[in-house]
Amino acid sequence: FLFSNRLVFGMLYPAYYSYKAVKTKNVKEYVRWMMYWIVFALYTVTETITDLTVSWFPLYYELKIAFVIWLLSPYTRGASLIYRKFLHPLLSSKERYEHSYTKSSKERGYETMVNFGRQGLNLAATAAVTAAVK
């Protein structure tokens, strides 16, 4: 029962309204639901850990459902609050580091592919010469 409530409130309801925001091209709603999905993804990761450690706590599952409803409520706009107060500043501070790491990874990946290509061409050339000599 609790899983089905989480599924309906946490995923199906927001998915439907996300669809409507995209369909109507309502940018304000689109941003609202994107913030929700980012927060919900973090919640899902956190929930996996807390389910293992504090699920014994009285009313734990009821609190989880209440939290998800608080996140998506148009009155409380909990997801927007968490995103703007905590996640956006945190992600923005890590963005420069991530960008430089991604850029250097792409460059290293390109160099690796070029080296593999050279080695492959050398092997093919050697095999062709060996076959021609025989």
Secondary structure, 3 states (H helix, E strand, C coil): CHHHHHHHHHHHHHHHHHHHHHHHCCHHHHHHHHHHHHHHHHHHHHHHHHHHHCCCCCCHHHHHHHHHHHHHCCCCCHHHHHHHHHHHHHHHHHHHHHHHHHHHHHHHHHHHHHHHHHHHHHHHHHHHHHHHHC
